[in-house]
Amino acid sequence: MPGSRKVFIKTFGCQMNVYDSERMIEALSPYGYASVDSPEDADLVVLNTCHIREKAAEKVYSELGRIRDIKEQRLTEGKKTQVAVAGCVAQAEGAEITKRAPVVDLVVGPQSYHRLPDLLFRAKTESRRLVDTAFPDEDKFANLPARDAGIKSNASNDAISRSAVSNASVQAAAFLTIQEGCDKFCTFCVVPYTRGMEFSRPVNELVKEAESLVRRGVSEITLLGQNVNAYHGQGLDGRQASLAQLIEILAKVEGIKRLRYTTSHANDMSDDLIEAHRVQEKLMPYLHLPFQAGADRILAAMNRKHTAQKYRDVVKKIRSARPDIALSTDIIVGFPGETEGEFQETLDLVSEIGFAQAFSFKYSARPGTPAATIADQVPDEVKSDRLARVQALLAKQQKTFNAHCVGRTFPVLFERSGRHEGQIVGRSPYLQLVHTNGDPGHLGHIVPVEISSANSHSLTGVIRAA
C-alpha cells in the first residue's frame, strides 16, 4: 500500500547530496515509502553522508548512536526500523561502518542508490547487513524512476539552507545533477575515490527531467556536478555537448525562468561558457568559482592545474562578458607546507578579486589522498589563525556587496514563508536570501522587490508593482 511505510533521510553536505536524497525517496516511493520529518516516525532511516568536511565520519558515527537509541525504543513498541548509510562516507568507510555501528543494516555508495529498494529487501529477508560500494556498470540515472510530480521530499538537511521546510513552502527551485565525478585529482580531495571518474548525462535525459521539474512548479534549476563545467554529455544531435550548449537548450524549456550551475573549475571556464553569461538572460549573474589558494607553489602541490594569474585572467574575461556578475569561491588555508608569505598571497588575491560570498576551511587530511602523506603539516593553531583572518576579510566583502544592493530592485523568487507573521522569503539573482512582508500567494513566483536594508547574510525589501 503506497505510504504504508515511512522513510526519514538526513542529508549531510553538498547540493548533490540534496538531489540524491530526493531521488532516493522517489526510488522508494513505488515500494510504499512516504517521507516523514522525524526518525522517531520512520520505518527506514537513511543518513546520506558527505566526506568533504573535517571529521565527517565521526559525525556520522555520532548520529548513528542517536539513531540506535531511537531504533531500540521503537523496538520496545513493536516497531522495526531499518538503518542505511549512503553517500561518500559510506563509499569511503564501507564495511567498517557495520563493524563500528551494528545498528546499520545497509551501507550503499553514491553510485548504487538506484539499487536501494532491492538492497533493503535483501537485508531484511536474508537477515544480514549488506555493503554495496561498487561502481556498477549500469547508469544509475537510467535505472531510477521518472520524476513524479506527486512526490515531495522532506529529506532533512544539516547544511543546505535552501532545503529548509517552514509552515508554508513551495518547490520553486530545484537541483539537477548533470555530471558526477572528477578527473582532476586535487591532492586534498576524495571525490575521485568516492564518486569516481567524470560522467556526464545525455542532454535528452536532462531535458526530460527539467520538464518534469517544471510540471512540479519549479522555475529555477541549479545544474550540479562535482566539476560541472567539464560537462560533455551526448547532445541531441548525437555529438558531444558542452555546458554552454546544454544551458542554451534548457533555457528554451517552457517554464524555466532561471538557471544556475555549480561547482566549477577555473580550467574548464571555456570561451563558449563565458559567452553564455553574456547572452543567456536566464543564466543568473552569480558564479561559484573556487581557487583554493593564492600561491602558485601551493596550487601546484594541490594539483589544481592552474596558477593564480590564470584565475585572475578567467575572472577578467567573465566580468568583461557579464559586468554585473557576483563571484563566490572556496579557499583552503594551512595546506601542508604553506608559509605565512604564501598565505598572504591568498589574502592578496581575495582583496584583488572581491567576492560576494565564499566558503573557507582549514586543511584537514583525508585518508587515501596524496596530501595526507605530506610531512610538513601546518600546526592547527596556525591554521585557525589564518582561517580567522581570511574569514574576516571575506565577511567584510560580503557585507559590502550586500550594502551596495540597498536601493536596487531585484526580481525575487519566493520559496517559503518566514519566521514572522506575514513574512515571505525568496532568493535574489545573486542567491541572497530576501525577506519581505507579502501575500503567501507570491510563493513560487518571481516578484520585484526594492531592497531597503542589508545585513551580512540577507536582504530586506518591499514588494513593488511589476
Residue, then its C-alpha position, 0 to 999 in steps of 0.5 A: m500500500p503506497g505510504s504504508r511505510k515511512v522513510f526519514i533521510k538526513t542529508f549531510g553536505c553538498q547540493m548533490n547530496v540534496y538531489d540524491s536524497e530526493r531521488m532516493i525517496e522517489a526510488l522508494s516511493p513505488y515500494g510504499y515509502a512516504s517521507v516523514d520529518s522525524p526518525e522517531d516516525a520512520d520505518l527506514v532511516v537513511l543518513n546520506t553522508c558527505h566526506i568533504r568536511e573535517k571529521a565527517a565520519e565521526k559525525v556520522y558515527s555520532e548520529l548513528g548512536r542517536i539513531r540506535d537509541i531511537k531504533e531500540q525504543r521503537l523496538t520496545e513498541g513493536k516497531k522495526t526500523q531499518v538503518a542505511v548509510a549512503g553517500c561518500v562516507a559510506q563509499a569511503e568507510g564501507a564495511e567498517i561502518t557495520k563493524r563500528a555501528p551494528v545498528v546499520d543494516l545497509v551501507v550503499g555508495p553514491q553510485s548504487y542508490h538506484r539499487l536501494p529498494d532491492l538492497l533493503f529487501r535483501a537485508k531484511t529477508e536474508s537477515r544480514r547487513l549488506v555493503d554495496t560500494a561498487f561502481p556498477d556498470e549500469d547508469k544509475f540515472a537510467n535505472l531510477p524512476a521518472r520524476d513524479a510530480g506527486i512526490k515531495s521530499n522532506a529529506s532533512n538537511d544539516a547544511i543546505s539552507r535552501s532545503a529548509v521546510s517552514n509552515a508554508s513552502v513551495q518547490a520553486a527551485a530545484f537541483l539537477t545533477i548533470q555530471e558526477g565525478c572528477d578527473k582532476f585529482c586535487t591532492f586534498c580531495v576524495v571525490p575521485y575515490t568516492r564518486g569516481m571518474e567524470f560522467s556526464r548525462p545525455v542532454n535528452e535525459l536532462v531535458k526530460e527531467a527539467e520538464s518534469l521539474v517544471r510540471r512540479g512548479v519549479s522555475e529555477i534549476t541549479l545544474l550540479g556536478q562535482n566539476v560541472n563545467a567539464y560537462h560533455g554529455q551526448g547532445l541531441d544531435g548525437r555529438q558531444a555537448s558542452l555546458a554552454q550548449l546544454i544551458e542554451i537548450l534548457a533555457k528554451v524549456e517552457g517554464i524555466k525562468r532561471l538557471r544556475y550551475t555549480t561547482s566549477h573549475a577555473n580550467d574548464m571556464s571555456d570561451d563558449l561558457i563565458e559567452a553564455h553569461r553574456v547572452q543567456e538572460k536566464l543564466m543568473p549573474y552569480l558564479h561559484l568559482p573556487f581557487q583554493a589558494g593564492a600561491d602558485r607553489i601551493l596550487a601546484a602541490m594541490n594539483r589544481k592545474h592552474t596558477a593564480q594569474k590564470y584565475r585572475d585572467v578567467v575572472k577578467k574575461i567573465r566580468s568583461a562578458r557579464p559586468d554585473i556578475a557576483l563571484s563566490t569561491d572556496i579557499i583552503v588555508g594551512f595546506p601542508g607546507e604553506t608559509e605565512g608569505e604564501f598565505q598572504e598571497t591568498l589574502d592578496l588575491v581575495s582583496e584583488i578579486g572581491f567576492a560576494q560570498a565564499f566558503s573557507f576551511k582549514y586543511s584537514a587530511r583525508p585518508g587515501t589522498p596524496a596530501a595526507t602523506i605530506a610531512d610538513q603539516v601546518p600546526d592547527e593553531v596556525k591554521s585557525d589563525r589564518l582561517a580567522r583572518v581570511q574569514a574576516l576579510l571575506a565577511k567584510q566583502q560580503k557585507t559590502f556587496n550586500a550594502h551596495c544592493v540597498g536601493r536596487t530592485f531585484p526580481v525575487l523568487f519566493e520559496r517559503s514563508g518566514r519566521h514572522e507573521g506575514q513574512i515571505v522569503g525568496r532568493s535574489p539573482y545573486l542567491q541572497l536570501v530576501h525577506t519581505n512582508g507579502d501575500p503567501g500567494h507570491l510563493g513560487h513566483i518571481v516578484p520585484v522587490e526594492i531592497s531597503s536594508a542589508n545585513s551580512h547574510s540577507l536582504t530586506g525589501v518591499i514588494r513593488a508593482a511589476 
